[in-house]
Amino acid sequence: MARERILLKISGGNLKKNEDISFFNNDIFANLMDQIEELIREYDVALVVGGGNIWRGNSNIFSFLEESSAHHIGMLATLMNAIAIQNYLNKRGIRNRIYSAFPCPKIAEDLNEENVKRSLDSGEVVIFGAGTGMPFVSTDTCAAIRAIEIGVSKILVGKHNVKGVFDKDPHTHSDAKFLEKLSYEEILSMKLDVFDRTALALLASRNVKIFVFNQNTKDSFVKVLRGGLEHTVIY
């Protein structure tokens, strides 16, 4: 019997703490590995990792740097995170494979849908790096595309210090209302800045649920699947 397949969208910004000088925080990585080790007992697991702890392609502050180049740097940052995650998984004896959206033969395999599915079927954790390989495309959209390609039932979206979706920004509005459930049609019509609209539109006609939660909570990915962490479901 085929196992349920899930995709974890890991925020790069959540791989470190604000006070960290380095790009990575060992305790955060260790807890992430603990969770993956538990999840692979029950699910086929794929990861889409951001690069915000290193570089954000849409936050270019350098006047000399072309916008497309800034996005390419961001894609390379996701590959750096993918390598770090792979090393942590290797230390745990967890079989894994990095697939890159553009050629990077020294560290990753070229992205091929059938090869990715075979990796998942064989029990490997798949780590997607380099986004979609195209500038101006968000990691959210990358996650949506990869989810559709490999046939996942759930996308787990970890956010930074936000427990889910609100009707307005809870950091600036004390009266913001927490939303436990939202249909794709509702979230698109409300124009909430939670998940890229292109990604939502891609997923709207497919049977994929998005779980939005606070990634900073210990064991957050496991807890949200077990019903032990407050979150929002988009369906």
C-alpha positions in Angstrom: 0.0 0.0 0.0 1.4 3.4 -1.0 2.2 5.7 1.9 0.9 9.2 2.2 3.3 11.8 0.7 3.9 15.1 2.3 6.0 18.2 1.5 7.6 20.3 4.2 8.2 24.0 3.2 11.0 25.0 5.5 11.6 28.7 6.0 15.3 29.5 5.7 14.8 32.4 8.1 13.8 29.8 10.8 17.0 27.9 10.5 18.7 30.4 12.7 17.9 32.6 15.7 18.0 36.4 15.4 21.1 36.6 17.7 23.0 34.0 15.7 26.1 35.2 13.8 26.3 32.1 11.6 23.7 31.1 9.0 22.6 28.0 11.0 21.5 27.2 14.5 22.5 23.7 15.7 19.6 23.3 18.1 17.1 24.2 15.4 18.7 21.8 12.9 18.8 19.0 15.5 15.1 19.4 16.3 14.3 19.4 12.5 16.2 16.2 12.1 14.3 14.6 15.0 11.1 15.5 13.4 12.1 14.2 9.9 13.3 10.9 11.6 9.9 10.5 13.1 7.9 11.5 10.0 9.6 9.1 7.6 8.2 6.2 9.7 4.8 7.1 8.4 5.2 9.3 5.3 7.1 9.8 2.2 8.8 13.2 2.9 10.0 15.9 0.6 11.5 19.2 1.6 11.4 22.6 -0.1 13.9 24.9 1.7 14.1 28.6 1.5 17.3 30.7 1.7 16.2 33.6 3.9 18.8 32.9 6.6 21.5 33.7 4.0 19.9 35.9 1.3 16.5 37.0 0.2 16.3 37.5 -3.6 13.4 40.0 -3.3 15.2 42.1 -0.7 18.1 43.4 -2.8 19.7 46.4 -1.2 22.6 46.8 -3.7 22.1 49.3 -6.5 24.7 47.6 -8.7 23.0 44.2 -8.5 20.4 43.3 -11.2 17.2 42.1 -9.8 17.4 38.8 -11.6 20.9 38.3 -10.2 19.7 38.9 -6.7 17.1 36.1 -7.3 19.8 33.8 -8.5 21.8 34.4 -5.4 18.7 33.5 -3.4 18.4 30.2 -5.3 22.0 29.4 -4.5 21.3 30.1 -0.9 18.6 27.4 -0.9 21.2 25.0 -2.2 23.5 25.9 0.6 20.7 25.1 3.1 20.0 21.9 1.2 23.6 20.8 1.6 23.5 21.6 5.4 20.3 19.6 5.8 21.8 16.7 3.8 24.8 16.6 6.1 22.5 16.5 9.2 20.5 13.7 7.7 23.6 11.8 6.8 24.8 12.0 10.4 21.5 10.4 11.4 21.8 7.6 8.8 18.7 8.9 7.0 18.9 8.2 3.3 18.3 11.4 1.2 18.9 13.0 -2.1 19.2 16.7 -3.3 17.5 17.6 -6.6 18.4 21.0 -8.0 16.3 23.0 -10.5 19.5 24.0 -12.3 22.6 21.9 -13.0 24.9 21.6 -10.0 26.5 18.2 -10.5 29.0 18.3 -7.7 26.3 18.5 -5.0 22.9 17.6 -6.5 21.1 15.6 -9.1 19.2 17.4 -11.9 15.5 17.7 -11.2 13.6 14.9 -13.0 10.1 14.1 -11.9 10.3 10.4 -12.4 13.6 10.1 -10.6 12.2 12.1 -7.7 9.3 9.8 -7.4 11.6 6.8 -7.4 13.6 8.3 -4.6 10.5 8.8 -2.5 9.2 5.3 -3.3 12.6 3.9 -2.1 12.3 5.7 1.2 14.7 8.5 0.5 14.0 12.0 1.9 14.0 14.4 -1.1 15.5 17.8 -0.7 14.5 20.3 -3.4 17.1 23.1 -4.0 17.4 26.1 -6.3 13.7 26.9 -6.2 12.2 26.6 -9.7 15.4 27.6 -11.3 13.8 30.8 -12.6 14.1 34.3 -11.1 11.1 36.2 -9.8 9.4 33.0 -8.7 8.7 32.6 -5.0 9.6 29.5 -2.9 5.8 29.2 -2.3 5.2 28.7 -6.0 8.1 26.2 -6.1 6.5 24.3 -3.2 3.2 24.2 -5.1 4.8 23.0 -8.3 6.8 20.3 -6.6 3.7 19.2 -4.6 1.7 18.7 -7.8 4.6 17.0 -9.6 5.1 14.3 -6.9 1.5 14.0 -5.8 1.5 15.1 -2.2 -1.6 15.3 -0.1 -0.4 17.9 2.4 2.0 20.9 2.3 3.3 22.0 5.7 4.2 25.6 5.8 6.2 26.8 8.7 6.0 30.5 9.5 8.2 32.7 11.7 6.5 33.4 15.1 3.0 33.3 13.6 0.6 30.5 14.6 -1.3 30.5 11.3 -3.5 32.8 9.1 -5.2 35.9 10.4 -7.6 38.3 8.7 -5.0 41.0 9.0 -1.4 41.3 10.2 -1.4 40.3 13.9 1.9 42.1 14.5 0.3 45.5 13.7 -3.4 44.9 14.5 -4.4 43.9 18.0 -7.9 43.0 16.7 -6.6 40.5 14.1 -8.8 37.4 14.0 -7.2 34.0 13.8 -8.7 31.8 11.0 -8.6 28.0 11.6 -9.9 27.0 8.2 -10.1 28.6 4.8 -11.0 27.4 1.4 -8.7 28.3 -1.5 -11.5 30.5 -2.9 -11.8 32.4 0.4 -8.1 33.0 0.9 -7.8 34.2 -2.7 -10.7 36.5 -2.4 -9.5 38.0 0.9 -6.1 38.8 -0.7 -4.2 37.8 2.5 -0.4 38.0 2.4 0.2 34.5 3.7 1.1 32.3 0.7 2.0 33.4 -2.8 -1.2 33.9 -4.9 0.3 32.1 -7.9 0.9 29.1 -5.7 -2.6 29.2 -4.3 -4.1 29.4 -7.8 -2.0 26.4 -8.9 -3.3 24.3 -5.9 -6.9 25.5 -5.8 -8.2 22.8 -8.2 -6.2 20.0 -6.6 -6.8 17.9 -3.5 -3.9 19.3 -1.6 -4.3 20.8 1.9 -1.9 23.5 3.2 -1.2 23.6 6.9 0.2 27.0 8.2 1.7 27.1 11.6 4.5 28.5 13.8 7.7 26.8 12.8 9.5 28.2 15.8 7.6 25.9 18.1 9.5 22.8 19.0 8.4 19.7 17.0 6.1 21.9 15.1 5.9 19.7 11.9 5.1 16.6 13.9 2.7 18.3 16.2 0.6 19.9 13.4 0.1 16.5 11.8 -0.9 15.0 15.1 -3.3 17.8 15.9 -1.2 19.0 18.8 -0.4 22.5 17.5 -2.7 25.3 16.7 -2.7 26.0 12.9 -4.7 27.0 9.9 -5.8 24.6 7.2 -6.3 25.8 3.6 -8.3 23.3 1.6 
